[in-house]
Amino acid sequence: MKTKIVKLLTLGTSLGMAAMGLISPAIAKTDTAKIEPKVIIVAGWENGDDTGDKPGEYQFWVERMHLDEKLPIEGISTQVLRRNSDGVYALVLKDGATDLTALALDKHFDLKHSYWIFTGISGVNPNLASVGSVAWSRWVVDGDALREIDDRDIPKDWPYGLYAIGADRPDSLPLDPNHYGSVTDVAQLTKAYPLNRGLEQWAYTISRNVPLKDDPVIARQRQKWTDYPYAQKAPMILEGETLGAHRYWHGERRNQWAENWVKLWTKGQGRFVMTNEESQINQREMRVLAQLGYIDPDRILVLRSGSNFSMPPKGVAITDSMGDEESGQVIAFDNNERAGEPVVKELVKNWNKYRAYIPSNQGQN
């Protein structure tokens, strides 16, 4: 009898807290049934409120997917998940990759069948796409761990002073794996995190004909890129790699480095399209969570959109071009959600199939 009274008191307290808005009714309802998100959208940052004001990477997703309900993440007071009734969840990384770990460790959630879409804006390579374009990544390439020599001090036949740790010059792989600590086989060295190629192609196929938004200001700016035909095109959806680096780099020589670095670590298969400062951090964290059994790494998608070019057009000073994102941000936010939404809706609509079976268009373009 005493045990039953305690259980009733506990349940009553939880429901009371839920009624006061302190915890989600879904969490208060039971201590045993875990919440299983179908899709989790991950954004890097947001301006002000999540809805109704100047948008950031999160707002269009929240408003258009009707992510109206809020849930706490246990153990991290700064973070709140949003969701809708279809099982679509989203969070903005207020504390960086720590939020991903906190979500995975929260005992109320089971993430083993959840699909992830890491979204956000980036610098875009003018050799391949224009501002406002959106790219599904096949690899996320890490541009952090490397050797650096001031370009003014490099040998005359070097293109730049950035090269792999353990290598003897730029654009070459390390010869000695011991430079990377516990790795003992050169073949195991990688700075490219491969995503599920079949799932990526499936997502790209669903979204590639989605109409994207353009902007007259951006359209006029594109005309400066006379030697870059792809940079002059209207926003497009394509497949291409994301390079993540803590350094906010910019310029033609660094763009050449990015193109070559992505080719180097993907063994010539990848192409550099988008650059930002956090993709590599998030993917490193997700791989740790996968090794620990919390998430399925084959269910990760990365969708980046271009807010500015990664180098200036000819005739524009690099210092004037560096960080010139403002005019392209809104269409980058907008088009990112436009491209991703049909993929989310397809996963939700046919969840009974996709929960057990990961969709794939391997070998198709």
N, C-alpha and C positions, 0 to 999 in steps of 0.2 A: 504494500500500500504506500509506504514511504517513497519507494522508487517512482511510482506513478505520479505522486504529488510533485516530486522534484522535476520530472519530465514535463508535467503540465505547466509548472511555474516557469521553466526554461523556455518552453514554446511561447507562453504568454508574454514573457519579456521580449523575446525576439520579434513577435508580431507587433508588440507595442512600439518597439524601436522603429520597425518598418513603417508603421502608421505615422510616426513623427518625422519620417524622411531621413532617419539616421542611417539606416541600412536598407538595401534593396529587398522588397518582398520576396524576390526569387531566392535570395540568400537566406532570408529569415525562415522561409517555408520549411526547409529541411536541412539537416546536417549531413545527410548521406548522399542525396542525388546531386551529382556534379553538373555544372553548366558546361555545355559543349558548344562553343561558338562555331558557326559554319564558315564564316569569313571574318578575318580581323584586318582592318585597314589601319596602317601605321603611318602617321604623318610626323614630320620633324618639328614643326613650330606653328604657332597661330598668333595673329594680331588680336589683342584685346579679347573680346568675348568669342565664343564658339559660333555664334549666329548673329546676324543682324547688323554687323558693322563692317569695317574694312577687312576683306578676307585675307587669310593666310593659307597654308597648305591643307588645313583641316576643314575650313568652314563650308565649302561647296559640298563636301562629302556628308557633313552633318545635316545640312539643310535638304539636299536632294534625296538622300537615302532615308530621311526622316528618323535620324538617330536621336530620338527624343528622351529615352530613358537613361538615367545615370546609375552606375554601379561603382562602388569603391573597389580598390585593389588592396587586399590585406597587407599590412606592413609598410605601406608607403602613403603617407597622408596627403601628399601633393598630387596624387594621381587619381583620375576618375575615368572609367570606361563609359562610352556611350553605346547604345544598341537600339535596334528596332525589333518589331515583333517577328520579323522573318529570320532572326538569328544572325544578322550582320552586326558586328561589333567594330569599334574604332577607338583608337587612342592617339593622342599627340604626346610625343616624348619630351615631357617637361624636364625629366632628369636623365635624358639620354638612354643608353642601353640598359641602365639600371631598371627602368620601367619594364622592359621585356623580361628580365629575370624575376622581378616581383610578381608579374602576372603568371609566369610559369610556376612559381612556387606557391601561389595562392591555392590553398586546398579546395576552394570552391569550384575550380575550373579544371576541365579535362581538355587539353589542347592537342591531343594526339591525332585527331582527324581534321583539325582546323586548317583552312587555307589562309595564307598571309599575303597581303599586297602592301609592299613598302613603297610609299609614294613620296612625291616632293619635287621641287624645282631644282634646276641645275644650270650650269654653263653648258652651252651646246656647241659642238664642233661645226664651224661653218663649211667645212669640206663635205658634210653629209646631211645637214638639216638646217632648218631655220628656227628663229625664235617663235615659241608657241607650239613647236613640234613635240611629239610624245614618243618615247622609245621603251619597248619591252626588252629587258636585259637578259642575256644568256649567261653572262658572267658578271660578277662584281669584282673589280680588280683593285687591289690594295696598292696605293701609291705612297705609303708612309715610310716603310722600312727600306732605306736605301742609303748609299753613300753620296755625299755632295761636296763638290769643289766649286768655288766661285768661278763662274764662266770666264772671268778675265784672267784666270790662272791656269786654265786647262791646256793640255797639249794642242797644237795647232790643227791636228787632224780630227779632233773630237767635236761633235756637234753641240754638246752641252756638258755640264759637269755633274749630271745625275746618272748614277748607275747602280746595279744590284750589288748588295753586300756579298763579298766573295768573288765577284767578277773582277776582271782587270781593265775593263773599259765599258763605255756605254753600249747599250743594245746587245749585250751578251749575258748569258746565264752564268751563275756561279759554278766554279769547278769543284770547290770543296764544300760539301754540305755542312761541315762542322761550324761554319760561320753562322748557321741558324740554330745553334744549340743542340737540341735532342735529335734532330734529323740526321740520319746516317747514310741516306741514299740520295744521290743527286736527283734521281727521278721523282722523289717525294717533295722536292722543293716547289713551292707554288706561291704566287701572290694573286692568283685568280681563283675566286670561289665560284665553281660551276653551279648554275641553277638547273632545275629539271627542264631540259631542252624540249621534251615533248609537251609538257604543260605550258611552257612559254609560247611555243608555236600554236598551240590550241587557243590560248588567250589572244595572241596576235591575230589569228584568223577571225575570231569573233569580232574584234574591235577595229580591224584595219580600215573599214569603210565608214566608220562613224564620222559624221560631219563635225569639223572642229571650228572653233571661233577664230576670227581674225580681227585685227584692229587697224584702223587707217593710219595711226601714228607709226605702228610697227611696219606696216606695208611701205610707208615712205622711207623709213630707215633702212629697209632691206635693199633699196636701190643703190645704196653706197657700196654694196658688195659685188662690184662689177666683175671680179675675177672668180666668183664663187657661185656657180649656178644653183646649187642646192640652198644656199643661204638666201637667195632671192625668191625662192618658192614660198607659197602659202604654207601655213602649218600642216604637217603631215604626221602620220603614224608609221613607225618603222621598228625594225629590230636592231639593237645595237647596245654596246656595252657601257656600263657605268664605271667610272674611275673615281674612287674615293680617296681623298688626301686631306689631312689636317691643314696643310698649307693652302691658302687661297692664292693659287698661281694664275697667271694671265700672260698672254702674248704669243706671238708666232713661234718662237723657239720652244717655249714650254708646250705649245700645242703639238709640235712635232714630237717632243719627248712623250707626251701622253699617247699619241697614236702608236709610236714604236713600243712603248712600255706595255700597252694592251696586247699588241701583236706578239711580243716576246713571251709573255706569261700565258697566253692562250694558244701558243704554238702556231701562230699565224691564222687562227680561225676566227678570232674576234676583231671587232672594229670599234674604235673609240668614238662614242657619240655624246655622252653626258659626263659632266664632272661635278662633284659636290664634296662636302667635307665630312659626311657621316655614314655613307652607305657601307664602307668597309668595316666600320666599327660595329654596325648593326649585324652584319653578316658573320663577323667573328663571334659575336655573342650568340647568334642563332645556332651556329655550329656546335658551340659548347652545350647549349640546351638540347640539341639533337643527340649528342653523344651521351647525355645523361638520361635520355629517354622521355623528355617532356614534350618535344614537338617532332613533327615529321619534316625533314629538310626538303623532301621532294614536293612539298606543298607550298613552297615559297615563290612568290612572284615579286619582281621589282619593276616599278613603272615610274619613269622620270620624265619631266617636261622641261623644255628650255626657256629660261627667263631672259637670258642674255648670251651673247657669244663669248667663247673662251679666248678670243683675241680680237683686236680692233681691225676695222677695214683700213685699207691703205689711205694714208693722208690724215689719219686720226691718231693723236698722241696716245701712247699706251696708258699714261697716267689719267687721261680723260676717259678712257674706255673702261679701266679697271673698276669693277663694282657697279657698273651702270646697269642695274637690274630693274629699276623702278617701273619703267614704261612697259616692260614685258612680263611683269610678275602676274598681273591679273589674268591674262589669257593663258599663262602657264598653269596657274591654279585651276582655271576653268577647264582647259583641255585635258588636264590630267584626270579629272573626275569624269569627263565625257568619255574618254577612252576606256576607263576602268569599269564604269557602271554596268555595261552589258555583260561583262565577265562575271561580276558579282551576282547579277540577276540570274544568269544561267546556272551558276553553282547552287544558288538557293532554290531555284525552280525544280531542279532535278537532284536534290540533296540525297534522296534515297539511293541513287546510283553513285554519286560522287563521294559520298561518305566512305564507301569501301573501295571505290575504283577511281584512281586519279586519271582524269582525261588527258589524252595525248594526241598530237598531230605529228609525231616524230617522222621526219623525212619529207614533210609537206611544207610548202611555202605559200 
